[in-house]
Amino acid sequence: MKKTYYDLKLKLSYLIKGIKSRKEIHIMDIVKYDNKEWFVNNAISSCGQCGERLYDLLENVPFDENGKRKKVSVSKSKIVKVKNWSNFKIGIFNVYEFNMNYWHDINLRKMLS
């Protein structure tokens, strides 16, 4: 009974964290840049001079005849997150799934001990 209670409590806390972070830009979010839709492919690089995070964007179109898409690296201030169901779902469940996959068992053991 105690394990079930703490399990549910942790899962709810992960959902609440996900809801709070839904406005942040996550990988696979669809964003607007230069009046086109792009999706975020990577977000680990940063500008050497200003220290701002750079997002690697891929154009949200089908592949061309060579199996490629246009790619750009853009700072956060130049992109706008598109409001749609896909982004909303990614924003919430990105945090939830990360915590469930990597931290849930560890956090549950800490609460039970």
TIMI-2910 file (N, C-alpha, C, CB; in pm, 1 decimal, decimal comma, always signed):
<rs>
+----------+----------+----------+----------+----------+----------+----------+----------+----------+----------+----------+----------+------+
!      n_x !      n_y !      n_z !     ca_x !     ca_y !     ca_z !      c_x !      c_y !      c_z !     cb_x !     cb_y !     cb_z ! resn !
+----------+----------+----------+----------+----------+----------+----------+----------+----------+----------+----------+----------+------+
!    +82,7 !   -119,7 !     +0,0 !     +0,0 !     +0,0 !     +0,0 !    +87,2 !   +126,1 !     +0,0 !    -94,1 !     -0,2 !   +121,6 !  Met !
!   +190,8 !   +124,6 !    +82,4 !   +280,6 !   +239,5 !    +93,3 !   +350,9 !   +263,9 !    -39,8 !   +384,2 !   +217,5 !   +205,7 !  Lys !
!   +394,4 !   +157,2 !   -106,3 !   +463,6 !   +168,8 !   -234,4 !   +370,1 !   +226,5 !   -341,1 !   +517,6 !    +31,2 !   -279,1 !  Lys !
!   +246,4 !   +182,5 !   -343,2 !   +148,9 !   +232,2 !   -440,4 !   +123,8 !   +381,4 !   -419,9 !    +16,5 !   +153,8 !   -429,2 !  Thr !
!   +112,5 !   +423,5 !   -295,7 !    +89,1 !   +564,8 !   -264,3 !   +205,2 !   +651,3 !   -313,2 !    +69,2 !   +583,8 !   -112,6 !  Tyr !
!   +327,8 !   +612,8 !   -281,3 !   +443,6 !   +690,9 !   -321,9 !   +465,1 !   +686,4 !   -473,3 !   +567,7 !   +640,5 !   -250,2 !  Tyr !
!   +432,3 !   +573,8 !   -535,5 !   +440,9 !   +560,8 !   -680,0 !   +348,1 !   +661,9 !   -746,9 !   +405,9 !   +417,2 !   -724,0 !  Asp !
!   +224,8 !   +668,1 !   -702,0 !   +127,7 !   +761,8 !   -757,5 !   +167,9 !   +906,4 !   -729,7 !    -11,1 !   +734,2 !   -700,2 !  Leu !
!   +217,2 !   +931,3 !   -609,4 !   +260,3 !  +1065,8 !   -572,0 !   +374,0 !  +1114,0 !   -663,0 !   +305,2 !  +1068,4 !   -424,4 !  Lys !
!   +470,8 !  +1028,5 !   -691,5 !   +582,0 !  +1064,7 !   -779,6 !   +534,5 !  +1088,7 !   -922,3 !   +688,6 !   +955,3 !   -778,0 !  Leu !
!   +447,4 !  +1003,1 !   -971,2 !   +396,0 !  +1019,2 !  -1107,7 !   +320,4 !  +1150,8 !  -1123,2 !   +304,4 !   +901,8 !  -1144,6 !  Lys !
!   +242,2 !  +1186,6 !  -1023,8 !   +171,5 !  +1314,7 !  -1028,2 !   +267,9 !  +1432,5 !  -1023,7 !    +72,8 !  +1324,5 !   -912,7 !  Leu !
!   +374,0 !  +1418,9 !   -945,9 !   +472,2 !  +1528,4 !   -940,6 !   +542,9 !  +1544,2 !  -1074,5 !   +575,6 !  +1503,1 !   -829,1 !  Ser !
!   +568,3 !  +1433,2 !  -1144,8 !   +629,3 !  +1442,1 !  -1277,7 !   +534,9 !  +1511,3 !  -1376,8 !   +666,4 !  +1301,4 !  -1329,1 !  Tyr !
!   +406,2 !  +1479,9 !  -1367,3 !   +308,3 !  +1545,9 !  -1455,3 !   +300,9 !  +1696,2 !  -1427,0 !   +168,7 !  +1482,1 !  -1437,7 !  Leu !
!   +303,9 !  +1733,0 !  -1299,8 !   +298,7 !  +1874,8 !  -1263,3 !   +422,8 !  +1947,3 !  -1314,5 !   +286,3 !  +1891,3 !  -1110,1 !  Ile !
!   +540,1 !  +1884,8 !  -1301,4 !   +662,2 !  +1945,1 !  -1356,6 !   +651,3 !  +1960,5 !  -1507,5 !   +785,6 !  +1860,1 !  -1321,2 !  Lys !
!   +592,1 !  +1861,5 !  -1574,1 !   +573,0 !  +1868,8 !  -1718,5 !   +479,7 !  +1981,4 !  -1757,8 !   +519,5 !  +1738,0 !  -1770,6 !  Gly !
!   +372,2 !  +1999,4 !  -1683,3 !   +278,2 !  +2108,4 !  -1712,3 !   +346,0 !  +2243,1 !  -1693,3 !   +153,3 !  +2098,5 !  -1622,2 !  Ile !
!   +429,4 !  +2255,5 !  -1591,6 !   +500,3 !  +2381,4 !  -1568,4 !   +603,3 !  +2411,4 !  -1676,6 !   +568,3 !  +2378,0 !  -1433,4 !  Lys !
!   +657,7 !  +2308,0 !  -1740,5 !   +761,6 !  +2329,6 !  -1841,8 !   +708,8 !  +2323,3 !  -1984,7 !   +870,9 !  +2227,5 !  -1824,9 !  Ser !
!   +578,7 !  +2320,4 !  -2004,7 !   +522,6 !  +2303,4 !  -2138,7 !   +551,4 !  +2420,1 !  -2232,4 !   +374,9 !  +2283,9 !  -2128,8 !  Arg !
!   +580,2 !  +2538,1 !  -2178,9 !   +608,1 !  +2654,0 !  -2263,7 !   +753,6 !  +2661,3 !  -2308,5 !   +572,0 !  +2780,5 !  -2190,5 !  Lys !
!   +838,6 !  +2578,9 !  -2249,2 !   +978,3 !  +2574,9 !  -2290,5 !   +989,4 !  +2500,4 !  -2423,3 !  +1066,4 !  +2507,6 !  -2181,8 !  Glu !
!  +1099,7 !  +2521,6 !  -2491,8 !  +1121,0 !  +2455,4 !  -2619,8 !  +1189,1 !  +2321,4 !  -2594,1 !  +1206,1 !  +2544,2 !  -2716,1 !  Ile !
!  +1129,4 !  +2214,2 !  -2646,2 !  +1180,6 !  +2079,1 !  -2630,5 !  +1219,9 !  +2023,6 !  -2767,2 !  +1075,6 !  +1988,0 !  -2562,1 !  His !
!  +1297,8 !  +1917,0 !  -2765,7 !  +1333,2 !  +1850,0 !  -2889,8 !  +1206,6 !  +1793,8 !  -2953,9 !  +1437,3 !  +1737,5 !  -2864,6 !  Ile !
!  +1196,1 !  +1806,9 !  -3083,7 !  +1084,2 !  +1765,4 !  -3168,6 !   +966,7 !  +1862,8 !  -3164,6 !  +1036,9 !  +1628,3 !  -3127,0 !  Met !
!   +978,6 !  +1975,6 !  -3096,2 !   +875,6 !  +2079,2 !  -3101,9 !   +876,2 !  +2144,6 !  -3238,8 !   +897,2 !  +2184,8 !  -2991,6 !  Asp !
!   +758,9 !  +2188,7 !  -3281,9 !   +747,8 !  +2263,0 !  -3406,7 !   +754,1 !  +2411,2 !  -3372,0 !   +615,4 !  +2227,4 !  -3484,0 !  Ile !
!   +842,1 !  +2483,0 !  -3441,1 !   +862,7 !  +2625,0 !  -3415,4 !   +854,4 !  +2703,0 !  -3546,2 !   +998,8 !  +2649,1 !  -3346,3 !  Val !
!   +834,5 !  +2833,8 !  -3533,8 !   +834,6 !  +2923,2 !  -3649,3 !   +965,4 !  +2999,8 !  -3651,8 !   +713,6 !  +3020,5 !  -3645,4 !  Lys !
!  +1027,4 !  +3000,6 !  -3769,8 !  +1148,3 !  +3079,3 !  -3792,0 !  +1146,2 !  +3123,5 !  -3937,5 !  +1279,0 !  +2997,5 !  -3758,1 !  Tyr !
!  +1165,3 !  +3250,2 !  -3959,6 !  +1169,1 !  +3303,7 !  -4095,1 !  +1039,1 !  +3272,7 !  -4170,7 !  +1289,8 !  +3246,6 !  -4171,0 !  Asp !
!   +925,5 !  +3281,9 !  -4099,2 !   +792,0 !  +3257,2 !  -4153,8 !   +774,2 !  +3116,8 !  -4211,4 !   +762,1 !  +3358,3 !  -4260,4 !  Asn !
!   +851,1 !  +3020,5 !  -4164,5 !   +836,9 !  +2880,6 !  -4203,5 !   +829,9 !  +2796,4 !  -4077,8 !   +954,3 !  +2834,6 !  -4295,0 !  Lys !
!   +772,2 !  +2677,7 !  -4092,6 !   +768,2 !  +2584,9 !  -3979,9 !   +890,2 !  +2494,0 !  -3984,0 !   +638,0 !  +2501,3 !  -3981,7 !  Glu !
!   +952,0 !  +2478,8 !  -3868,0 !  +1069,4 !  +2394,9 !  -3850,0 !  +1045,1 !  +2307,8 !  -3728,6 !  +1199,3 !  +2480,0 !  -3833,9 !  Trp !
!  +1122,1 !  +2201,7 !  -3711,8 !  +1116,0 !  +2129,8 !  -3585,7 !  +1255,3 !  +2122,0 !  -3525,1 !  +1057,0 !  +1988,7 !  -3605,5 !  Phe !
!  +1257,0 !  +2122,1 !  -3392,8 !  +1381,8 !  +2125,7 !  -3317,5 !  +1444,3 !  +1986,9 !  -3320,4 !  +1358,1 !  +2173,1 !  -3170,9 !  Val !
!  +1565,2 !  +1980,4 !  -3372,3 !  +1635,4 !  +1853,3 !  -3384,2 !  +1738,2 !  +1835,1 !  -3272,9 !  +1703,4 !  +1843,8 !  -3519,9 !  Asn !
!  +1796,6 !  +1945,9 !  -3226,1 !  +1901,6 !  +1937,8 !  -3126,0 !  +1910,3 !  +2072,0 !  -3053,7 !  +2038,2 !  +1900,0 !  -3190,8 !  Asn !
!  +1957,7 !  +2070,9 !  -2931,4 !  +1967,6 !  +2195,3 !  -2855,0 !  +2086,4 !  +2192,6 !  -2760,1 !  +1839,0 !  +2220,0 !  -2776,7 !  Ala !
!  +2198,5 !  +2135,4 !  -2802,9 !  +2310,9 !  +2123,9 !  -2710,5 !  +2424,2 !  +2221,3 !  -2738,7 !  +2364,0 !  +1985,3 !  -2714,1 !  Ile !
!  +2421,7 !  +2287,9 !  -2853,6 !  +2531,1 !  +2380,4 !  -2884,1 !  +2497,0 !  +2520,5 !  -2833,8 !  +2559,5 !  +2383,2 !  -3036,3 !  Ser !
!  +2600,2 !  +2603,8 !  -2821,9 !  +2577,7 !  +2741,2 !  -2778,4 !  +2671,1 !  +2834,8 !  -2854,7 !  +2599,1 !  +2755,0 !  -2625,4 !  Ser !
!  +2632,8 !  +2959,3 !  -2857,1 !  +2712,5 !  +3062,9 !  -2922,9 !  +2837,0 !  +3088,6 !  -2838,4 !  +2629,6 !  +3194,8 !  -2942,7 !  Cys !
!  +2953,1 !  +3089,5 !  -2900,5 !  +3077,6 !  +3107,2 !  -2827,2 !  +3092,7 !  +3245,0 !  -2766,8 !  +3192,9 !  +3080,2 !  -2916,6 !  Gly !
!  +3043,8 !  +3349,1 !  -2833,4 !  +3061,8 !  +3485,5 !  -2784,4 !  +2954,6 !  +3525,7 !  -2684,0 !  +3061,7 !  +3582,3 !  -2900,3 !  Gln !
!  +2829,2 !  +3498,5 !  -2717,2 !  +2720,9 !  +3544,8 !  -2629,6 !  +2678,7 !  +3440,2 !  -2527,0 !  +2601,1 !  +3584,4 !  -2712,8 !  Cys !
!  +2713,8 !  +3313,7 !  -2547,7 !  +2678,9 !  +3208,6 !  -2452,8 !  +2534,3 !  +3164,4 !  -2459,6 !  +2708,6 !  +3254,2 !  -2315,7 !  Gly !
!  +2459,2 !  +3210,8 !  -2559,5 !  +2318,1 !  +3175,4 !  -2573,0 !  +2304,7 !  +3038,3 !  -2639,8 !  +2242,3 !  +3283,2 !  -2654,5 !  Glu !
!  +2205,9 !  +2961,6 !  -2597,4 !  +2182,4 !  +2828,6 !  -2653,8 !  +2136,5 !  +2840,6 !  -2799,2 !  +2077,2 !  +2751,2 !  -2569,9 !  Arg !
!  +2190,3 !  +2753,0 !  -2882,9 !  +2151,2 !  +2746,9 !  -3023,1 !  +2069,5 !  +2620,8 !  -3047,1 !  +2275,4 !  +2750,2 !  -3115,5 !  Leu !
!  +1963,7 !  +2635,4 !  -3123,4 !  +1877,5 !  +2523,3 !  -3156,7 !  +1902,1 !  +2484,5 !  -3302,4 !  +1727,5 !  +2558,6 !  -3132,5 !  Tyr !
!  +1925,2 !  +2355,5 !  -3325,8 !  +1936,9 !  +2304,5 !  -3462,6 !  +1797,1 !  +2272,6 !  -3511,5 !  +2030,2 !  +2177,8 !  -3470,1 !  Asp !
!  +1756,9 !  +2339,5 !  -3618,0 !  +1623,2 !  +2323,0 !  -3671,9 !  +1628,6 !  +2254,6 !  -3807,1 !  +1552,7 !  +2457,7 !  -3683,2 !  Leu !
!  +1531,8 !  +2167,5 !  -3832,0 !  +1514,1 !  +2106,1 !  -3962,1 !  +1381,0 !  +2154,0 !  -4018,0 !  +1519,6 !  +1950,2 !  -3953,3 !  Leu !
!  +1380,9 !  +2183,3 !  -4147,8 !  +1259,3 !  +2232,3 !  -4211,4 !  +1151,1 !  +2125,2 !  -4204,4 !  +1286,5 !  +2272,9 !  -4357,9 !  Glu !
!  +1031,4 !  +2166,4 !  -4170,2 !   +920,2 !  +2074,4 !  -4151,0 !   +849,5 !  +2049,0 !  -4285,0 !   +820,6 !  +2130,6 !  -4046,2 !  Asn !
!   +922,1 !  +1987,7 !  -4376,4 !   +871,0 !  +1951,5 !  -4509,2 !   +917,0 !  +1809,7 !  -4539,8 !   +920,4 !  +2052,3 !  -4620,0 !  Val !
!   +857,4 !  +1746,2 !  -4640,6 !   +906,8 !  +1612,4 !  -4678,2 !  +1051,2 !  +1619,2 !  -4727,8 !   +816,5 !  +1550,0 !  -4787,4 !  Pro !
!  +1118,4 !  +1506,6 !  -4723,7 !  +1255,8 !  +1498,7 !  -4772,5 !  +1261,8 !  +1533,2 !  -4920,7 !  +1313,9 !  +1358,5 !  -4747,9 !  Phe !
!  +1374,8 !  +1588,9 !  -4965,4 !  +1392,8 !  +1614,4 !  -5108,2 !  +1437,8 !  +1485,9 !  -5177,5 !  +1495,8 !  +1728,7 !  -5131,7 !  Asp !
!  +1472,3 !  +1496,2 !  -5304,9 !  +1508,7 !  +1375,5 !  -5380,7 !  +1635,2 !  +1307,1 !  -5328,4 !  +1528,1 !  +1411,0 !  -5526,6 !  Glu !
!  +1718,3 !  +1379,3 !  -5253,6 !  +1839,4 !  +1321,2 !  -5195,0 !  +1817,5 !  +1270,2 !  -5053,0 !  +1950,7 !  +1423,5 !  -5195,0 !  Asn !
!  +1694,7 !  +1279,9 !  -5004,4 !  +1664,5 !  +1234,6 !  -4869,0 !  +1712,0 !  +1330,7 !  -4761,7 !  +1726,0 !  +1100,5 !  -4845,7 !  Gly !
!  +1714,4 !  +1459,3 !  -4793,3 !  +1763,7 !  +1559,5 !  -4698,2 !  +1662,0 !  +1671,0 !  -4679,3 !  +1897,6 !  +1617,9 !  -4745,8 !  Lys !
!  +1683,1 !  +1746,9 !  -4571,2 !  +1604,8 !  +1866,4 !  -4541,5 !  +1700,8 !  +1979,7 !  -4511,6 !  +1507,1 !  +1842,8 !  -4422,4 !  Arg !
!  +1650,5 !  +2101,8 !  -4522,6 !  +1732,6 !  +2218,4 !  -4491,9 !  +1751,6 !  +2226,5 !  -4340,3 !  +1667,3 !  +2349,4 !  -4547,4 !  Lys !
!  +1873,8 !  +2259,2 !  -4296,9 !  +1906,7 !  +2265,9 !  -4154,2 !  +1968,2 !  +2402,0 !  -4122,6 !  +2003,9 !  +2151,0 !  -4113,9 !  Lys !
!  +1927,6 !  +2460,2 !  -4008,1 !  +1984,7 !  +2586,7 !  -3962,0 !  +2006,1 !  +2579,5 !  -3811,0 !  +1892,2 !  +2706,9 !  -3999,2 !  Val !
!  +2098,0 !  +2662,4 !  -3760,9 !  +2118,7 !  +2679,1 !  -3616,7 !  +2076,5 !  +2820,3 !  -3580,5 !  +2268,3 !  +2652,1 !  -3575,4 !  Ser !
!  +1986,8 !  +2831,4 !  -3483,7 !  +1924,6 !  +2959,4 !  -3451,5 !  +1920,0 !  +2977,4 !  -3300,3 !  +1782,3 !  +2968,4 !  -3511,9 !  Val !
!  +1932,9 !  +3102,1 !  -3254,5 !  +1920,6 !  +3130,5 !  -3110,9 !  +1773,2 !  +3131,2 !  -3071,2 !  +1987,3 !  +3266,6 !  -3075,0 !  Ser !
!  +1749,0 !  +3115,2 !  -2942,5 !  +1612,5 !  +3104,4 !  -2890,4 !  +1530,7 !  +3230,9 !  -2916,8 !  +1616,0 !  +3075,7 !  -2740,9 !  Lys !
!  +1595,8 !  +3345,9 !  -2919,1 !  +1523,7 !  +3471,4 !  -2935,9 !  +1464,9 !  +3487,5 !  -3076,4 !  +1615,8 !  +3587,4 !  -2905,6 !  Ser !
!  +1510,0 !  +3409,2 !  -3172,6 !  +1462,5 !  +3422,2 !  -3311,0 !  +1354,6 !  +3321,7 !  -3348,8 !  +1577,7 !  +3407,4 !  -3405,1 !  Lys !
!  +1318,6 !  +3232,0 !  -3257,3 !  +1216,7 !  +3132,9 !  -3289,4 !  +1096,7 !  +3147,5 !  -3196,6 !  +1274,4 !  +2991,3 !  -3279,7 !  Ile !
!   +981,4 !  +3104,5 !  -3246,4 !   +856,9 !  +3109,7 !  -3169,8 !   +794,3 !  +2971,6 !  -3172,9 !   +758,4 !  +3217,5 !  -3226,8 !  Val !
!   +757,1 !  +2921,7 !  -3057,8 !   +695,1 !  +2790,2 !  -3048,9 !   +552,8 !  +2797,1 !  -3103,0 !   +695,7 !  +2738,7 !  -2903,1 !  Lys !
!   +518,5 !  +2706,0 !  -3191,5 !   +384,7 !  +2699,4 !  -3249,6 !   +290,4 !  +2636,5 !  -3147,5 !   +384,8 !  +2618,2 !  -3383,3 !  Val !
!   +169,9 !  +2691,7 !  -3136,8 !    +72,2 !  +2637,1 !  -3043,1 !    -12,0 !  +2532,6 !  -3115,9 !    -17,9 !  +2749,9 !  -2983,3 !  Lys !
!    +16,0 !  +2406,4 !  -3085,4 !    -63,8 !  +2297,2 !  -3139,8 !    -62,0 !  +2180,9 !  -3041,1 !    -10,4 !  +2252,8 !  -3279,3 !  Asn !
!   -143,7 !  +2078,9 !  -3068,9 !   -157,2 !  +1966,8 !  -2977,4 !    -26,6 !  +1890,2 !  -2962,2 !   -266,4 !  +1873,7 !  -3025,1 !  Trp !
!    +45,2 !  +1873,2 !  -3071,4 !   +170,9 !  +1798,8 !  -3067,9 !   +271,0 !  +1863,9 !  -2972,6 !   +230,8 !  +1789,1 !  -3208,6 !  Ser !
!   +289,2 !  +1994,6 !  -2982,5 !   +381,3 !  +2065,1 !  -2893,5 !   +334,8 !  +2060,0 !  -2748,4 !   +396,4 !  +2209,8 !  -2937,6 !  Asn !
!   +203,8 !  +2070,8 !  -2727,7 !   +149,1 !  +2064,6 !  -2591,8 !   +179,2 !  +1928,7 !  -2529,3 !     -3,7 !  +2090,9 !  -2592,8 !  Phe !
!   +155,8 !  +1823,2 !  -2605,7 !   +180,1 !  +1687,2 !  -2557,2 !   +328,8 !  +1663,2 !  -2531,2 !   +127,2 !  +1584,6 !  -2658,1 !  Lys !
!   +413,5 !  +1707,2 !  -2622,9 !   +558,3 !  +1691,3 !  -2605,3 !   +604,7 !  +1767,6 !  -2481,6 !   +634,7 !  +1740,5 !  -2730,8 !  Ile !
!   +552,9 !  +1888,9 !  -2463,2 !   +592,8 !  +1971,2 !  -2349,4 !   +562,5 !  +1907,0 !  -2216,0 !   +525,2 !  +2103,6 !  -2356,5 !  Gly !
!   +448,9 !  +1841,0 !  -2205,5 !   +411,1 !  +1778,0 !  -2078,5 !   +480,7 !  +1643,4 !  -2061,2 !   +258,6 !  +1759,6 !  -2070,9 !  Ile !
!   +471,7 !  +1558,7 !  -2160,9 !   +518,7 !  +1421,4 !  -2144,1 !   +668,7 !  +1404,8 !  -2162,0 !   +448,3 !  +1332,8 !  -2240,3 !  Phe !
!   +738,5 !  +1505,1 !  -2211,6 !   +884,3 !  +1498,0 !  -2220,8 !   +944,4 !  +1484,2 !  -2080,4 !   +941,2 !  +1624,1 !  -2292,5 !  Asn !
!   +901,0 !  +1567,4 !  -1989,2 !   +950,8 !  +1562,9 !  -1851,1 !   +902,9 !  +1435,0 !  -1781,8 !   +903,9 !  +1688,1 !  -1771,6 !  Val !
!   +777,2 !  +1400,7 !  -1802,4 !   +720,2 !  +1281,0 !  -1738,8 !   +795,8 !  +1154,9 !  -1781,3 !   +570,7 !  +1267,2 !  -1774,3 !  Tyr !
!   +813,8 !  +1137,3 !  -1912,2 !   +880,5 !  +1016,8 !  -1962,4 !  +1027,7 !  +1011,1 !  -1920,3 !   +870,1 !  +1010,8 !  -2114,7 !  Glu !
!  +1094,7 !  +1125,2 !  -1918,8 !  +1233,2 !  +1127,2 !  -1873,4 !  +1244,1 !  +1079,5 !  -1729,8 !  +1291,8 !  +1267,1 !  -1886,6 !  Phe !
!  +1160,4 !  +1134,1 !  -1643,1 !  +1164,2 !  +1094,4 !  -1502,1 !  +1123,1 !   +948,6 !  -1482,9 !  +1073,2 !  +1184,9 !  -1419,6 !  Asn !
!  +1025,9 !   +902,3 !  -1557,7 !   +982,8 !   +762,9 !  -1545,3 !  +1091,9 !   +667,1 !  -1593,1 !   +853,7 !   +739,7 !  -1625,0 !  Met !
!  +1161,0 !   +700,9 !  -1698,8 !  +1263,4 !   +611,3 !  -1753,4 !  +1391,4 !   +609,0 !  -1670,9 !  +1296,2 !   +651,6 !  -1894,4 !  Asn !
!  +1431,0 !   +723,6 !  -1617,3 !  +1563,4 !   +731,6 !  -1555,9 !  +1564,3 !   +750,9 !  -1404,1 !  +1638,0 !   +842,5 !  -1618,0 !  Tyr !
!  +1461,4 !   +813,8 !  -1348,4 !  +1468,2 !   +850,9 !  -1207,8 !  +1361,4 !   +788,5 !  -1118,7 !  +1459,4 !   +996,6 !  -1196,6 !  Trp !
!  +1259,1 !   +732,1 !  -1175,7 !  +1145,8 !   +686,8 !  -1094,5 !  +1185,4 !   +579,6 !   -993,0 !  +1036,2 !   +633,4 !  -1184,4 !  His !
!  +1255,3 !   +478,1 !  -1037,0 !  +1293,9 !   +371,7 !   -943,6 !  +1384,3 !   +424,1 !   -832,4 !  +1364,3 !   +258,8 !  -1018,6 !  Asp !
!  +1474,6 !   +513,0 !   -866,8 !  +1565,0 !   +571,2 !   -766,7 !  +1486,8 !   +655,5 !   -666,9 !  +1674,1 !   +656,8 !   -834,7 !  Ile !
!  +1398,7 !   +741,2 !   -716,7 !  +1318,7 !   +825,5 !   -627,2 !  +1224,9 !   +742,7 !   -540,2 !  +1238,1 !   +926,6 !   -708,0 !  Asn !
!  +1168,7 !   +636,6 !   -597,0 !  +1078,1 !   +550,7 !   -519,3 !  +1154,1 !   +479,1 !   -408,7 !  +1008,4 !   +447,9 !   -610,8 !  Leu !
!  +1273,1 !   +429,8 !   -437,5 !  +1354,5 !   +365,3 !   -333,8 !  +1390,0 !   +462,5 !   -221,3 !  +1482,6 !   +307,9 !   -395,2 !  Arg !
!  +1421,1 !   +587,2 !   -257,7 !  +1453,1 !   +687,9 !   -155,5 !  +1334,4 !   +714,9 !    -65,1 !  +1498,5 !   +817,9 !   -221,0 !  Lys !
!  +1214,9 !   +720,4 !   -123,6 !  +1095,7 !   +749,0 !    -42,6 !  +1058,5 !   +631,7 !    +46,6 !   +977,8 !   +784,2 !   -132,5 !  Met !
!  +1084,8 !   +511,3 !     +1,6 !  +1048,8 !   +394,2 !    +80,8 !  +1148,7 !   +363,8 !   +191,8 !  +1035,9 !   +274,8 !     -8,7 !  Leu !
!  +1270,0 !   +413,2 !   +180,3 !  +1370,6 !   +381,0 !   +283,4 !  +1368,5 !   +478,7 !   +398,8 !  +1509,3 !   +378,6 !   +222,8 !  Ser !
+----------+----------+----------+----------+----------+----------+----------+----------+----------+----------+----------+----------+------+
</rs>
